[in-house]
Amino acid sequence: MQSNIQDIISSILSEEVEKDKRPNQTLIFTLGNDARSIIENELTTTSSTSSIRAILRSRNNVNILFLNKLQYFYMYLIKCEAERMIYNRFIIYGLDSLICELNDTNSVLYDTAEDTANSHINVQQLRIVNLIYSTVFRIKRKYELKNITFVYGNYSALLTRDLQRLERYWRDIIS
């Protein structure tokens, strides 16, 4: 399923909380500079996201974490796995762009991140992605998170298609 970060954030901010139920606590992992610039500069305000209720929900129930390295993202996931969290929903935005940056330094096949995105996943990327997906879905199972959503920047790239296949695999295995 292709998701747009704008639509996901709008739906989170427009959610109504039922009485006697705890509101959803969402952590949005924003990975890489491309995803960060979209979150900071390109998201538009709609009537559902600019209401007083939406503003209060965004302050109380939604946190955004900007990370520029996969190592930091993985370390934060390990911290989330080790300690009880207040969050019951994760949104991971921009994983594909950070994976694109994982070119083998000895490889001459890829000159740019764009070349990497237009190729299939390589062995180094596969190892790291499997580690990340297994950790994310272990956290989901351990803490009974309501939802984990991966939002990719470029759904037409071959790399993203590979990531989506791996995501489906880990969802089926662990969830």
C-alpha positions as CSV (number, residue, x, y, z in Angstrom):
1,M,0.0,0.0,0.0
2,Q,1.4,3.3,-1.0
3,S,1.0,6.0,1.7
4,N,1.7,9.6,1.6
5,I,3.1,11.2,4.8
6,Q,0.8,14.1,4.5
7,D,-2.3,11.9,4.5
8,I,-1.0,9.8,7.4
9,I,-0.3,12.8,9.6
10,S,-3.7,14.4,8.7
11,S,-5.5,11.2,9.7
12,I,-3.6,11.0,13.0
13,L,-4.4,14.6,13.9
14,S,-8.1,14.2,12.9
15,E,-8.6,11.0,15.0
16,E,-11.3,11.2,17.6
17,V,-10.5,9.6,21.0
18,E,-13.3,7.6,22.5
19,K,-14.2,8.3,26.1
20,D,-12.5,6.1,28.7
21,K,-9.8,5.1,26.1
22,R,-6.2,6.1,26.0
23,P,-5.4,8.2,23.0
24,N,-2.9,6.8,20.4
25,Q,0.6,7.9,21.2
26,T,2.5,8.1,17.9
27,L,6.2,8.3,17.3
28,I,7.3,9.3,13.8
29,F,10.8,8.4,12.9
30,T,11.9,10.8,10.1
31,L,15.0,9.3,8.5
32,G,17.4,11.3,6.3
33,N,17.5,14.9,5.1
34,D,15.0,14.4,2.3
35,A,12.3,13.2,4.7
36,R,13.2,15.9,7.2
37,S,12.8,18.7,4.6
38,I,9.4,17.3,3.6
39,I,8.2,17.2,7.2
40,E,9.6,20.7,8.0
41,N,8.9,22.6,4.8
42,E,6.4,20.9,2.5
43,L,3.6,19.6,4.6
44,T,0.5,21.8,4.1
45,T,-2.1,22.8,6.7
46,T,-5.6,21.5,6.1
47,S,-8.8,22.3,8.0
48,S,-8.5,19.0,9.9
49,T,-4.9,19.6,10.9
50,S,-5.2,23.3,11.9
51,S,-8.2,22.9,14.3
52,I,-7.6,23.5,18.1
53,R,-8.2,19.8,18.8
54,A,-5.7,18.8,16.1
55,I,-3.1,21.1,17.5
56,L,-3.6,19.7,21.0
57,R,-3.4,16.2,19.7
58,S,-0.2,17.0,17.9
59,R,1.4,18.4,21.0
60,N,0.2,15.6,23.4
61,N,0.0,12.5,21.2
62,V,2.5,12.8,18.4
63,N,6.3,13.0,18.6
64,I,8.7,13.3,15.7
65,L,12.3,12.1,15.9
66,F,14.7,13.2,13.2
67,L,17.6,10.8,12.6
68,N,20.2,11.0,9.8
69,K,22.0,7.7,10.3
70,L,20.8,4.1,10.3
71,Q,23.1,3.4,13.3
72,Y,21.2,6.0,15.4
73,F,17.8,4.7,14.2
74,Y,18.8,1.1,15.2
75,M,20.2,2.3,18.6
76,Y,16.9,4.0,19.3
77,L,15.0,0.9,18.3
78,I,17.1,-1.1,20.8
79,K,16.3,1.4,23.5
80,C,12.6,1.1,22.6
81,E,12.8,-2.6,22.9
82,A,14.6,-2.6,26.2
83,E,12.4,0.0,28.0
84,R,8.6,0.2,28.2
85,M,7.4,3.0,25.9
86,I,4.4,5.3,26.0
87,Y,3.9,4.9,22.2
88,N,1.5,2.4,20.7
89,R,2.1,3.3,17.1
90,F,5.3,3.9,15.0
91,I,5.5,5.6,11.6
92,I,8.9,5.1,9.9
93,Y,9.4,7.6,7.1
94,G,12.4,7.7,4.8
95,L,14.0,4.3,5.4
96,D,14.5,3.9,1.7
97,S,16.6,7.1,1.4
98,L,18.9,6.1,4.2
99,I,19.3,2.6,2.7
100,C,20.2,4.2,-0.6
101,E,23.2,5.8,1.1
102,L,24.5,2.4,2.1
103,N,26.6,1.9,-1.0
104,D,29.5,-0.5,-0.7
105,T,32.6,1.8,-0.8
106,N,34.4,-0.7,-3.0
107,S,31.6,-0.9,-5.5
108,V,31.8,1.0,-8.8
109,L,28.3,0.0,-9.8
110,Y,26.6,2.9,-8.2
111,D,27.7,6.5,-8.5
112,T,24.8,8.2,-6.8
113,A,21.9,7.5,-4.5
114,E,19.6,7.7,-7.5
115,D,21.5,4.9,-9.2
116,T,21.2,2.8,-6.0
117,A,17.4,3.5,-5.8
118,N,17.0,2.3,-9.4
119,S,18.7,-1.1,-8.6
120,H,17.8,-4.0,-6.4
121,I,18.9,-4.3,-2.8
122,N,22.5,-5.4,-2.3
123,V,23.8,-7.8,0.4
124,Q,25.0,-5.1,2.8
125,Q,21.6,-3.3,2.5
126,L,19.8,-6.6,2.9
127,R,21.6,-7.4,6.2
128,I,20.8,-4.1,7.7
129,V,17.2,-4.0,6.6
130,N,16.5,-7.4,8.0
131,L,18.0,-6.3,11.3
132,I,15.8,-3.2,11.4
133,Y,12.6,-5.0,10.3
134,S,13.1,-7.8,12.8
135,T,13.7,-5.4,15.6
136,V,10.7,-3.2,14.7
137,F,8.3,-6.1,14.5
138,R,9.7,-7.6,17.8
139,I,8.9,-4.3,19.5
140,K,5.4,-4.4,18.0
141,R,4.8,-7.9,19.3
142,K,6.5,-7.3,22.7
143,Y,4.6,-4.1,23.5
144,E,1.5,-5.0,21.5
145,L,1.7,-1.8,19.4
146,K,-1.4,-1.0,17.4
147,N,0.4,-0.2,14.2
148,I,3.7,0.1,12.4
149,T,3.6,2.1,9.2
150,F,6.5,2.4,6.8
151,V,6.3,5.4,4.4
152,Y,8.8,5.4,1.5
153,G,9.9,8.4,-0.5
154,N,9.9,6.8,-3.9
155,Y,7.4,4.0,-4.4
156,S,8.5,3.4,-8.0
157,A,12.1,2.6,-7.2
158,L,13.3,-1.0,-7.4
159,L,14.9,-0.7,-4.0
160,T,11.6,0.4,-2.5
161,R,9.8,-2.6,-4.0
162,D,12.4,-4.9,-2.4
163,L,12.0,-3.1,0.9
164,Q,8.2,-3.6,0.7
165,R,8.6,-7.3,0.0
166,L,10.9,-7.7,3.0
167,E,8.5,-5.7,5.2
168,R,5.7,-8.0,4.2
169,Y,7.9,-11.0,5.0
170,W,8.8,-9.7,8.5
171,R,5.1,-8.7,9.2
172,D,4.1,-12.3,8.4
173,I,6.9,-13.9,10.4
174,I,6.8,-12.0,13.6
175,S,3.3,-10.4,13.8
